[in-house]
Amino acid sequence: VQLQASGGGLVQAGGSLRLSCAASRRTFSNNGVGWFRQPPGKEREFVAAISWRGGTTYYAESVKGRFTISRDNAKNAVYLQMNSLKPDDTAVYYCAAARGSAAVVVISEYNYWGQGTQVTVSS
């Protein structure tokens, strides 16, 4: 079971990035998927989640209206479009597959994790 997050980088405040999470078919089969982030010196926190069919999404208040989570099950991929980035968005971003098919915000409900991709937003 493998998850691969990519698309991070260095961007100026106000800019955009699109993160991708690719997985083996088995990993994403019938699973909700979430994005989490871990800012420097802080604990990992929830960012966004999407249900297996894509019909339900949740966002952290801090990213609502700026980030959009989506998925393409035919490609076994989940995306996080990040717009209007702020320095506070600087973190390592992780994608994870949930135990079930629902979109969930609780970190303990995720049992497969990718290796993370660094996002740095300069002021």
PyMOL commands that place a pseudoatom at each C-alpha (Angstrom):
pseudoatom trace, name=CA, resn=VAL, resi=1, chain=A, elem=C, hetatm=0, pos=[0.000, 0.000, 0.000]
pseudoatom trace, name=CA, resn=GLN, resi=2, chain=A, elem=C, hetatm=0, pos=[1.603, 3.228, -1.107]
pseudoatom trace, name=CA, resn=LEU, resi=3, chain=A, elem=C, hetatm=0, pos=[0.610, 6.862, -1.298]
pseudoatom trace, name=CA, resn=GLN, resi=4, chain=A, elem=C, hetatm=0, pos=[2.691, 9.437, -3.100]
pseudoatom trace, name=CA, resn=ALA, resi=5, chain=A, elem=C, hetatm=0, pos=[2.146, 13.143, -2.525]
pseudoatom trace, name=CA, resn=SER, resi=6, chain=A, elem=C, hetatm=0, pos=[3.684, 15.650, -4.908]
pseudoatom trace, name=CA, resn=GLY, resi=7, chain=A, elem=C, hetatm=0, pos=[3.376, 19.217, -6.147]
pseudoatom trace, name=CA, resn=GLY, resi=8, chain=A, elem=C, hetatm=0, pos=[4.812, 21.123, -3.223]
pseudoatom trace, name=CA, resn=GLY, resi=9, chain=A, elem=C, hetatm=0, pos=[7.296, 23.918, -3.599]
pseudoatom trace, name=CA, resn=LEU, resi=10, chain=A, elem=C, hetatm=0, pos=[8.152, 27.520, -2.825]
pseudoatom trace, name=CA, resn=VAL, resi=11, chain=A, elem=C, hetatm=0, pos=[5.574, 30.154, -3.715]
pseudoatom trace, name=CA, resn=GLN, resi=12, chain=A, elem=C, hetatm=0, pos=[4.962, 33.787, -2.841]
pseudoatom trace, name=CA, resn=ALA, resi=13, chain=A, elem=C, hetatm=0, pos=[2.002, 34.831, -0.729]
pseudoatom trace, name=CA, resn=GLY, resi=14, chain=A, elem=C, hetatm=0, pos=[-1.094, 35.070, -2.887]
pseudoatom trace, name=CA, resn=GLY, resi=15, chain=A, elem=C, hetatm=0, pos=[0.127, 32.386, -5.222]
pseudoatom trace, name=CA, resn=SER, resi=16, chain=A, elem=C, hetatm=0, pos=[-1.245, 28.933, -5.978]
pseudoatom trace, name=CA, resn=LEU, resi=17, chain=A, elem=C, hetatm=0, pos=[-0.117, 25.336, -5.899]
pseudoatom trace, name=CA, resn=ARG, resi=18, chain=A, elem=C, hetatm=0, pos=[-1.791, 22.079, -6.789]
pseudoatom trace, name=CA, resn=LEU, resi=19, chain=A, elem=C, hetatm=0, pos=[-0.891, 19.031, -4.752]
pseudoatom trace, name=CA, resn=SER, resi=20, chain=A, elem=C, hetatm=0, pos=[-1.454, 15.539, -6.083]
pseudoatom trace, name=CA, resn=CYS, resi=21, chain=A, elem=C, hetatm=0, pos=[-1.785, 12.265, -4.248]
pseudoatom trace, name=CA, resn=ALA, resi=22, chain=A, elem=C, hetatm=0, pos=[-1.365, 9.089, -6.230]
pseudoatom trace, name=CA, resn=ALA, resi=23, chain=A, elem=C, hetatm=0, pos=[-2.005, 5.660, -4.835]
pseudoatom trace, name=CA, resn=SER, resi=24, chain=A, elem=C, hetatm=0, pos=[-2.219, 2.046, -5.705]
pseudoatom trace, name=CA, resn=ARG, resi=25, chain=A, elem=C, hetatm=0, pos=[-5.677, 0.969, -6.709]
pseudoatom trace, name=CA, resn=ARG, resi=26, chain=A, elem=C, hetatm=0, pos=[-6.007, -1.031, -3.540]
pseudoatom trace, name=CA, resn=THR, resi=27, chain=A, elem=C, hetatm=0, pos=[-5.292, 2.008, -1.364]
pseudoatom trace, name=CA, resn=PHE, resi=28, chain=A, elem=C, hetatm=0, pos=[-8.003, 4.191, -2.810]
pseudoatom trace, name=CA, resn=SER, resi=29, chain=A, elem=C, hetatm=0, pos=[-10.542, 1.512, -3.425]
pseudoatom trace, name=CA, resn=ASN, resi=30, chain=A, elem=C, hetatm=0, pos=[-13.727, 2.658, -1.674]
pseudoatom trace, name=CA, resn=ASN, resi=31, chain=A, elem=C, hetatm=0, pos=[-11.781, 4.963, 0.647]
pseudoatom trace, name=CA, resn=GLY, resi=32, chain=A, elem=C, hetatm=0, pos=[-12.274, 8.502, 1.754]
pseudoatom trace, name=CA, resn=VAL, resi=33, chain=A, elem=C, hetatm=0, pos=[-9.106, 10.571, 1.409]
pseudoatom trace, name=CA, resn=GLY, resi=34, chain=A, elem=C, hetatm=0, pos=[-7.795, 13.484, 3.391]
pseudoatom trace, name=CA, resn=TRP, resi=35, chain=A, elem=C, hetatm=0, pos=[-5.069, 16.073, 3.315]
pseudoatom trace, name=CA, resn=PHE, resi=36, chain=A, elem=C, hetatm=0, pos=[-3.271, 17.028, 6.494]
pseudoatom trace, name=CA, resn=ARG, resi=37, chain=A, elem=C, hetatm=0, pos=[-0.372, 19.364, 7.172]
pseudoatom trace, name=CA, resn=GLN, resi=38, chain=A, elem=C, hetatm=0, pos=[2.292, 19.769, 9.788]
pseudoatom trace, name=CA, resn=PRO, resi=39, chain=A, elem=C, hetatm=0, pos=[3.686, 23.274, 10.222]
pseudoatom trace, name=CA, resn=PRO, resi=40, chain=A, elem=C, hetatm=0, pos=[7.198, 23.624, 11.640]
pseudoatom trace, name=CA, resn=GLY, resi=41, chain=A, elem=C, hetatm=0, pos=[7.228, 22.802, 15.335]
pseudoatom trace, name=CA, resn=LYS, resi=42, chain=A, elem=C, hetatm=0, pos=[3.521, 22.008, 15.437]
pseudoatom trace, name=CA, resn=GLU, resi=43, chain=A, elem=C, hetatm=0, pos=[1.311, 18.948, 15.383]
pseudoatom trace, name=CA, resn=ARG, resi=44, chain=A, elem=C, hetatm=0, pos=[-0.239, 17.534, 12.259]
pseudoatom trace, name=CA, resn=GLU, resi=45, chain=A, elem=C, hetatm=0, pos=[-3.604, 19.117, 11.504]
pseudoatom trace, name=CA, resn=PHE, resi=46, chain=A, elem=C, hetatm=0, pos=[-6.573, 18.427, 9.272]
pseudoatom trace, name=CA, resn=VAL, resi=47, chain=A, elem=C, hetatm=0, pos=[-6.858, 20.382, 6.029]
pseudoatom trace, name=CA, resn=ALA, resi=48, chain=A, elem=C, hetatm=0, pos=[-9.482, 18.767, 3.797]
pseudoatom trace, name=CA, resn=ALA, resi=49, chain=A, elem=C, hetatm=0, pos=[-11.260, 15.483, 3.170]
pseudoatom trace, name=CA, resn=ILE, resi=50, chain=A, elem=C, hetatm=0, pos=[-13.316, 13.942, 0.406]
pseudoatom trace, name=CA, resn=SER, resi=51, chain=A, elem=C, hetatm=0, pos=[-15.572, 10.905, 0.330]
pseudoatom trace, name=CA, resn=TRP, resi=52, chain=A, elem=C, hetatm=0, pos=[-14.994, 7.987, -1.997]
pseudoatom trace, name=CA, resn=ARG, resi=53, chain=A, elem=C, hetatm=0, pos=[-17.478, 9.168, -4.607]
pseudoatom trace, name=CA, resn=GLY, resi=54, chain=A, elem=C, hetatm=0, pos=[-16.489, 12.787, -4.163]
pseudoatom trace, name=CA, resn=GLY, resi=55, chain=A, elem=C, hetatm=0, pos=[-19.919, 13.922, -3.087]
pseudoatom trace, name=CA, resn=THR, resi=56, chain=A, elem=C, hetatm=0, pos=[-18.903, 15.075, 0.387]
pseudoatom trace, name=CA, resn=THR, resi=57, chain=A, elem=C, hetatm=0, pos=[-16.034, 17.370, 1.262]
pseudoatom trace, name=CA, resn=TYR, resi=58, chain=A, elem=C, hetatm=0, pos=[-14.870, 19.012, 4.470]
pseudoatom trace, name=CA, resn=TYR, resi=59, chain=A, elem=C, hetatm=0, pos=[-12.381, 21.798, 5.037]
pseudoatom trace, name=CA, resn=ALA, resi=60, chain=A, elem=C, hetatm=0, pos=[-10.584, 23.308, 7.962]
pseudoatom trace, name=CA, resn=GLU, resi=61, chain=A, elem=C, hetatm=0, pos=[-11.855, 26.799, 8.674]
pseudoatom trace, name=CA, resn=SER, resi=62, chain=A, elem=C, hetatm=0, pos=[-8.416, 28.227, 7.978]
pseudoatom trace, name=CA, resn=VAL, resi=63, chain=A, elem=C, hetatm=0, pos=[-8.480, 27.053, 4.342]
pseudoatom trace, name=CA, resn=LYS, resi=64, chain=A, elem=C, hetatm=0, pos=[-12.174, 27.234, 3.507]
pseudoatom trace, name=CA, resn=GLY, resi=65, chain=A, elem=C, hetatm=0, pos=[-12.755, 29.271, 0.364]
pseudoatom trace, name=CA, resn=ARG, resi=66, chain=A, elem=C, hetatm=0, pos=[-9.095, 29.040, -0.678]
pseudoatom trace, name=CA, resn=PHE, resi=67, chain=A, elem=C, hetatm=0, pos=[-8.430, 25.302, -1.008]
pseudoatom trace, name=CA, resn=THR, resi=68, chain=A, elem=C, hetatm=0, pos=[-10.375, 22.754, -3.035]
pseudoatom trace, name=CA, resn=ILE, resi=69, chain=A, elem=C, hetatm=0, pos=[-10.086, 18.988, -2.722]
pseudoatom trace, name=CA, resn=SER, resi=70, chain=A, elem=C, hetatm=0, pos=[-11.066, 16.772, -5.638]
pseudoatom trace, name=CA, resn=ARG, resi=71, chain=A, elem=C, hetatm=0, pos=[-10.467, 13.252, -6.860]
pseudoatom trace, name=CA, resn=ASP, resi=72, chain=A, elem=C, hetatm=0, pos=[-10.309, 11.230, -10.053]
pseudoatom trace, name=CA, resn=ASN, resi=73, chain=A, elem=C, hetatm=0, pos=[-10.975, 7.615, -9.164]
pseudoatom trace, name=CA, resn=ALA, resi=74, chain=A, elem=C, hetatm=0, pos=[-10.200, 6.475, -12.696]
pseudoatom trace, name=CA, resn=LYS, resi=75, chain=A, elem=C, hetatm=0, pos=[-6.648, 7.723, -12.133]
pseudoatom trace, name=CA, resn=ASN, resi=76, chain=A, elem=C, hetatm=0, pos=[-6.491, 6.748, -8.436]
pseudoatom trace, name=CA, resn=ALA, resi=77, chain=A, elem=C, hetatm=0, pos=[-5.605, 10.328, -7.636]
pseudoatom trace, name=CA, resn=VAL, resi=78, chain=A, elem=C, hetatm=0, pos=[-6.696, 13.035, -5.242]
pseudoatom trace, name=CA, resn=TYR, resi=79, chain=A, elem=C, hetatm=0, pos=[-5.830, 16.691, -5.610]
pseudoatom trace, name=CA, resn=LEU, resi=80, chain=A, elem=C, hetatm=0, pos=[-5.627, 19.759, -3.414]
pseudoatom trace, name=CA, resn=GLN, resi=81, chain=A, elem=C, hetatm=0, pos=[-5.847, 23.052, -5.260]
pseudoatom trace, name=CA, resn=MET, resi=82, chain=A, elem=C, hetatm=0, pos=[-4.461, 25.776, -3.021]
pseudoatom trace, name=CA, resn=ASN, resi=83, chain=A, elem=C, hetatm=0, pos=[-5.118, 29.400, -3.930]
pseudoatom trace, name=CA, resn=SER, resi=84, chain=A, elem=C, hetatm=0, pos=[-4.416, 32.684, -2.163]
pseudoatom trace, name=CA, resn=LEU, resi=85, chain=A, elem=C, hetatm=0, pos=[-1.652, 31.039, -0.193]
pseudoatom trace, name=CA, resn=LYS, resi=86, chain=A, elem=C, hetatm=0, pos=[-0.449, 32.648, 3.019]
pseudoatom trace, name=CA, resn=PRO, resi=87, chain=A, elem=C, hetatm=0, pos=[2.790, 32.246, 4.978]
pseudoatom trace, name=CA, resn=ASP, resi=88, chain=A, elem=C, hetatm=0, pos=[0.737, 30.396, 7.633]
pseudoatom trace, name=CA, resn=ASP, resi=89, chain=A, elem=C, hetatm=0, pos=[0.091, 27.671, 5.041]
pseudoatom trace, name=CA, resn=THR, resi=90, chain=A, elem=C, hetatm=0, pos=[3.768, 26.716, 5.178]
pseudoatom trace, name=CA, resn=ALA, resi=91, chain=A, elem=C, hetatm=0, pos=[3.943, 23.070, 6.209]
pseudoatom trace, name=CA, resn=VAL, resi=92, chain=A, elem=C, hetatm=0, pos=[4.621, 19.549, 5.099]
pseudoatom trace, name=CA, resn=TYR, resi=93, chain=A, elem=C, hetatm=0, pos=[1.426, 18.319, 3.460]
pseudoatom trace, name=CA, resn=TYR, resi=94, chain=A, elem=C, hetatm=0, pos=[0.361, 14.693, 3.701]
pseudoatom trace, name=CA, resn=CYS, resi=95, chain=A, elem=C, hetatm=0, pos=[-2.364, 12.738, 1.992]
pseudoatom trace, name=CA, resn=ALA, resi=96, chain=A, elem=C, hetatm=0, pos=[-3.979, 9.806, 3.717]
pseudoatom trace, name=CA, resn=ALA, resi=97, chain=A, elem=C, hetatm=0, pos=[-6.567, 7.153, 3.009]
pseudoatom trace, name=CA, resn=ALA, resi=98, chain=A, elem=C, hetatm=0, pos=[-9.341, 6.641, 5.540]
pseudoatom trace, name=CA, resn=ARG, resi=99, chain=A, elem=C, hetatm=0, pos=[-10.531, 3.342, 6.932]
pseudoatom trace, name=CA, resn=GLY, resi=100, chain=A, elem=C, hetatm=0, pos=[-13.943, 3.798, 5.359]
pseudoatom trace, name=CA, resn=SER, resi=101, chain=A, elem=C, hetatm=0, pos=[-15.550, 5.466, 2.364]
pseudoatom trace, name=CA, resn=ALA, resi=102, chain=A, elem=C, hetatm=0, pos=[-16.698, 8.616, 4.115]
pseudoatom trace, name=CA, resn=ALA, resi=103, chain=A, elem=C, hetatm=0, pos=[-14.967, 11.967, 4.315]
pseudoatom trace, name=CA, resn=VAL, resi=104, chain=A, elem=C, hetatm=0, pos=[-13.664, 12.250, 7.863]
pseudoatom trace, name=CA, resn=VAL, resi=105, chain=A, elem=C, hetatm=0, pos=[-11.787, 14.928, 9.775]
pseudoatom trace, name=CA, resn=VAL, resi=106, chain=A, elem=C, hetatm=0, pos=[-10.425, 12.834, 12.623]
pseudoatom trace, name=CA, resn=ILE, resi=107, chain=A, elem=C, hetatm=0, pos=[-6.809, 11.864, 12.106]
pseudoatom trace, name=CA, resn=SER, resi=108, chain=A, elem=C, hetatm=0, pos=[-7.238, 8.525, 13.885]
pseudoatom trace, name=CA, resn=GLU, resi=109, chain=A, elem=C, hetatm=0, pos=[-9.615, 7.417, 11.115]
pseudoatom trace, name=CA, resn=TYR, resi=110, chain=A, elem=C, hetatm=0, pos=[-6.763, 7.383, 8.592]
pseudoatom trace, name=CA, resn=ASN, resi=111, chain=A, elem=C, hetatm=0, pos=[-4.554, 4.344, 8.353]
pseudoatom trace, name=CA, resn=TYR, resi=112, chain=A, elem=C, hetatm=0, pos=[-2.518, 4.843, 5.158]
pseudoatom trace, name=CA, resn=TRP, resi=113, chain=A, elem=C, hetatm=0, pos=[-0.213, 7.826, 4.796]
pseudoatom trace, name=CA, resn=GLY, resi=114, chain=A, elem=C, hetatm=0, pos=[1.979, 9.262, 2.083]
pseudoatom trace, name=CA, resn=GLN, resi=115, chain=A, elem=C, hetatm=0, pos=[5.459, 10.615, 2.677]
pseudoatom trace, name=CA, resn=GLY, resi=116, chain=A, elem=C, hetatm=0, pos=[4.559, 14.314, 2.559]
pseudoatom trace, name=CA, resn=THR, resi=117, chain=A, elem=C, hetatm=0, pos=[5.454, 17.219, 0.319]
pseudoatom trace, name=CA, resn=GLN, resi=118, chain=A, elem=C, hetatm=0, pos=[6.860, 20.540, 1.502]
pseudoatom trace, name=CA, resn=VAL, resi=119, chain=A, elem=C, hetatm=0, pos=[4.939, 23.738, 0.836]
pseudoatom trace, name=CA, resn=THR, resi=120, chain=A, elem=C, hetatm=0, pos=[6.679, 26.995, 1.652]
pseudoatom trace, name=CA, resn=VAL, resi=121, chain=A, elem=C, hetatm=0, pos=[4.914, 30.327, 1.261]
pseudoatom trace, name=CA, resn=SER, resi=122, chain=A, elem=C, hetatm=0, pos=[7.084, 33.424, 1.421]
pseudoatom trace, name=CA, resn=SER, resi=123, chain=A, elem=C, hetatm=0, pos=[5.755, 36.813, 2.480]
for i in range(1, 123): cmd.bond("trace and resi %d" % i, "trace and resi %d" % (i + 1))
show_as sticks, trace
zoom trace
